[in-house]
């Protein structure tokens, strides 16, 4: 039995929950904040963040991407990452959703008073003092991730709507976002819906305009283990859309994180959607990019050559080869 320690309104908790359902792994969900030994759990895992996954052999793991890779090995018939170059594209799509699109969820939650009040009361489990503290933290998280100004907020919302458009169109063609079987991209989109944009009152008004997505969010994890991913290099329209946004919007921000960490700067400014935006420098995006490089290193020379050609075309090859 796996134990998933997390929070209902946490995107990454719900992402991992969706993955466990796709794997058909036996698991139990537990509210991390309600555990009497929460400090001991955090000490063991080396992080205060959620989710944490306790394995049947009593390992306690954090960070959803390597957790999914581990579970792929344990449930090979229901694995979520394709092999070969297509697996790298799937990893890149997940990376963009994890490190770029996720910040739009933060904006929707904390820049809208009704959603901020709704979410903070759930996160604080009814403690009004803690709820007020959570609401104070939210706008700081938005400043750290480039959605402080009204211009960047509106641009991020428009980018999210285009993502929903692409997903709605894709689900009219294939069962999942990268073909006939799920990938981590599906887990991330479901996690975003379940924790944020179908959970909080303001973004829900946006997502309710997409009937296929609404139906999919309720039934996607009822997967029989069959189907094939769309092939490399074409993949799906949804994947191409995400990777295009990644090249235009996220890659300059990733470069800003990398340069800031190297130079010891705590923050940086980079043009986003055509206007300067401020970001808190974090080392995790750089470490996460290293995971993509590690996946590429496992490919054959021929596979790497074909992948490099495709990523150069997409504007995504910098720092990967």
Secondary structure, DSSP 8 states (H G I E B T S, - for coil): -EEEEE-TT-HHHHHHHHHHHHHT--EEEEEGGG-TTHHHHHHHHT-SSS-EEE-TT--EEE-HHHHHHHHHHHTGGG-SS-SHHHHHHHHHHHHHIIIIIHHHHHHHHHSSHHHHHHHHHHHTTT-HHHHHHHHHHHHHHHHHBT--SHHHHHHHHHHHHHHHHHHHHHHTT-SBTTBSS--HHHHHHHHHIIIIITTSHHHHHHHTT-HHHHHHHHHTT---S---B--TTT--HHHHHHHHHIIIIIHHHHHHHHHHHHHT-SEEEEEETTEEEEEE--SHHHHHHHHHHHHHHTS-HHHHHHHHHHHHHHT--TTT-
